[in-house]
Amino acid sequence: MAKVLIVEDEAAQRILYETEIADMGHEVVLAQDGVEAVDKFREEKPDAVILDLMMPNMHGLDALRKLLSLNPTVPVIIHTAYTHYKDNFMSWAAEEYVVKSSDLTELKNAIRRVLSGRTVE
């Protein structure tokens, strides 16, 4: 079982993602913005991060930079409604880039890909 940090500012989406990812057999840690994500990342040491971009207090790309400075090997999945950030150089540091959809299949597949081959407790 892997520990997955979900960073999402919309409460309903956080709950949905928490439920779906827990149903995949993973432990879930939640953060509502980039500032909280950095704190939770330090405390919880997740195996993967699902990161929204447009959030209050700290943009997701700034959070990505901080998270990767703490652990450059942790896989990060950018999960956003915006396709244009895919061209941003900083977003290339993420392992996956998934555009939000009501169908979570692509997100779940991205989680499986980034965690495959990783040794988790």
C-alpha positions, 0 to 999 in steps of 0.5 A: 500500500502506497501513501498518496498526498492529494492536493486539491482546493475544492472540498468535494473533489478532495473527498471524491479523490480520497474515496477513489484512491483509498478504494485502490488500496492506498493510504490517502493524505489530504491538503487543501493548498500548496502551503499545506501540501508542503507541510504534509509532505514533510510530515507524511513522506508520501510515495506519490503526490496528486497536485492541482495547479490553480489554488489559493495561497500557493500556485501548484507549480510553486508547490511542485518546485518546493516538493521536489526540492524536498524529495526529487524522486517522488512522483508527482501527478499534475491534475488540473483543469487547464491544458495550457500549463503542460507547456510550462517548463516547470510542469515537465518536472512532474511524472504525469500530467492529467487533465481533470475529467468526471471519469477518473480512469486516466488519473487512476491509471497514472497513479498505477504507472507512477507507483509501479516498480516502486517499493512501498511499505 
